[in-house]
Amino acid sequence: MDKVERSFAAATAAGFVVLVIGIVLLALM
């Protein structure tokens, strides 16, 4: 796995986590 793929995977995972947290916060409000 080269550096570009790793950084892309990390960015995708971070974005997914942020999306899930945002949905949970909206659901709680």
N, CA, C and O atoms as a MOPAC input file, in Angstrom:
PM7 MOZYME 1SCF
protein

 N      0.85600 1    -1.18700 1     0.00000 1
 C      0.00000 1     0.00000 1     0.00000 1
 C      0.89600 1     1.24300 1     0.00000 1
 O      1.71500 1     1.42500 1     0.90100 1
 N      0.73600 1     2.08400 1    -1.00400 1
 C      1.60300 1     3.26100 1    -1.05400 1
 C      0.98200 1     4.40800 1    -0.24800 1
 O     -0.12300 1     4.29500 1     0.28300 1
 N      1.72500 1     5.50500 1    -0.17600 1
 C      1.35300 1     6.61000 1     0.71300 1
 C      0.03700 1     7.26200 1     0.28800 1
 O     -0.76700 1     7.65000 1     1.13600 1
 N     -0.18300 1     7.38300 1    -1.02100 1
 C     -1.40400 1     8.04500 1    -1.49900 1
 C     -2.63200 1     7.23700 1    -1.10100 1
 O     -3.62300 1     7.79300 1    -0.62700 1
 N     -2.56200 1     5.90800 1    -1.29900 1
 C     -3.70800 1     5.06800 1    -0.93800 1
 C     -3.98200 1     5.13900 1     0.56000 1
 O     -5.13400 1     5.18400 1     0.99000 1
 N     -2.91300 1     5.14900 1     1.34500 1
 C     -3.08900 1     5.18200 1     2.80500 1
 C     -3.72900 1     6.49200 1     3.24500 1
 O     -4.63800 1     6.48900 1     4.07500 1
 N     -3.26200 1     7.61300 1     2.69400 1
 C     -3.82300 1     8.90200 1     3.08700 1
 C     -5.27300 1     9.01800 1     2.61600 1
 O     -6.11000 1     9.59300 1     3.31100 1
 N     -5.56900 1     8.46400 1     1.42300 1
 C     -6.94200 1     8.49600 1     0.91600 1
 C     -7.85000 1     7.65900 1     1.80600 1
 O     -8.97100 1     8.07000 1     2.10800 1
 N     -7.37700 1     6.49000 1     2.22900 1
 C     -8.17300 1     5.63200 1     3.11000 1
 C     -8.40000 1     6.32100 1     4.45400 1
 O     -9.49300 1     6.24200 1     5.01500 1
 N     -7.37800 1     6.99300 1     4.96700 1
 C     -7.51800 1     7.68900 1     6.24700 1
 C     -8.52400 1     8.83200 1     6.12700 1
 O     -9.34000 1     9.03800 1     7.02500 1
 N     -8.46900 1     9.57200 1     5.02500 1
 C     -9.40300 1    10.68000 1     4.82400 1
 C    -10.82800 1    10.15700 1     4.70100 1
 O    -11.76100 1    10.75500 1     5.23700 1
 N    -10.99800 1     9.03500 1     3.99000 1
 C    -12.33300 1     8.45100 1     3.83700 1
 C    -12.87200 1     7.99500 1     5.18600 1
 O    -14.04000 1     8.22400 1     5.50100 1
 N    -12.02100 1     7.34600 1     5.98500 1
 C    -12.45500 1     6.87300 1     7.30200 1
 C    -12.82100 1     8.05300 1     8.19700 1
 O    -13.82900 1     8.00800 1     8.90200 1
 N    -12.00500 1     9.11100 1     8.17200 1
 C    -12.27900 1    10.28400 1     9.00400 1
 C    -13.59400 1    10.93700 1     8.58500 1
 O    -14.40000 1    11.31800 1     9.43300 1
 N    -13.80700 1    11.06400 1     7.27400 1
 C    -15.04700 1    11.65700 1     6.77700 1
 C    -16.25700 1    10.83200 1     7.18600 1
 O    -17.30000 1    11.38200 1     7.53900 1
 N    -16.11600 1     9.49600 1     7.13900 1
 C    -17.22100 1     8.61800 1     7.51900 1
 C    -17.55300 1     8.77600 1     8.99700 1
 O    -18.72300 1     8.80600 1     9.38000 1
 N    -16.51300 1     8.87800 1     9.82500 1
 C    -16.73000 1     9.05000 1    11.27100 1
 C    -17.44100 1    10.37300 1    11.54100 1
 O    -18.37600 1    10.43000 1    12.33900 1
 N    -16.99200 1    11.43700 1    10.87200 1
 C    -17.62200 1    12.75000 1    11.05800 1
 C    -19.08400 1    12.69800 1    10.62000 1
 O    -19.95200 1    13.27600 1    11.27400 1
 N    -19.35400 1    12.00600 1     9.51200 1
 C    -20.72200 1    11.88900 1     9.01200 1
 C    -21.59900 1    11.16100 1    10.01900 1
 O    -22.71500 1    11.59800 1    10.30100 1
 N    -21.10400 1    10.05600 1    10.56300 1
 C    -21.88200 1     9.28800 1    11.54300 1
 C    -22.15900 1    10.12900 1    12.78900 1
 O    -23.27900 1    10.12800 1    13.30100 1
 N    -21.14100 1    10.84900 1    13.27800 1
 C    -21.32800 1    11.68500 1    14.46900 1
 C    -22.36500 1    12.77700 1    14.18800 1
 O    -23.20400 1    13.07500 1    15.03900 1
 N    -22.30300 1    13.36500 1    13.00500 1
 C    -23.27100 1    14.40500 1    12.65100 1
 C    -24.68800 1    13.85900 1    12.62500 1
 O    -25.61100 1    14.51500 1    13.10600 1
 N    -24.87700 1    12.65700 1    12.06600 1
 C    -26.21200 1    12.04200 1    12.00800 1
 C    -26.71300 1    11.75600 1    13.42100 1
 O    -27.88200 1    11.99400 1    13.72600 1
 N    -25.83000 1    11.24600 1    14.28300 1
 C    -26.23400 1    10.94600 1    15.66500 1
 C    -26.63500 1    12.22400 1    16.39300 1
 O    -27.64100 1    12.24100 1    17.10300 1
 N    -25.86000 1    13.29500 1    16.22500 1
 C    -26.18900 1    14.55800 1    16.89400 1
 C    -27.52400 1    15.09700 1    16.38800 1
 O    -28.32600 1    15.59600 1    17.17700 1
 N    -27.77100 1    15.00100 1    15.08500 1
 C    -29.04900 1    15.46200 1    14.54200 1
 C    -30.19100 1    14.62600 1    15.09600 1
 O    -31.26100 1    15.15800 1    15.39400 1
 N    -29.97500 1    13.31700 1    15.23700 1
 C    -31.02200 1    12.43400 1    15.75100 1
 C    -31.33300 1    12.76100 1    17.21400 1
 O    -32.47800 1    12.64000 1    17.64800 1
 N    -30.31400 1    13.17600 1    17.97100 1
 C    -30.52500 1    13.46800 1    19.39200 1
 C    -31.18100 1    14.83100 1    19.60300 1
 O    -31.77900 1    15.06900 1    20.65200 1
 N    -31.07900 1    15.71800 1    18.63100 1
 C    -31.62700 1    17.05600 1    18.79000 1
 C    -33.09800 1    17.15400 1    18.50700 1
 O    -33.67500 1    18.23700 1    18.60800 1

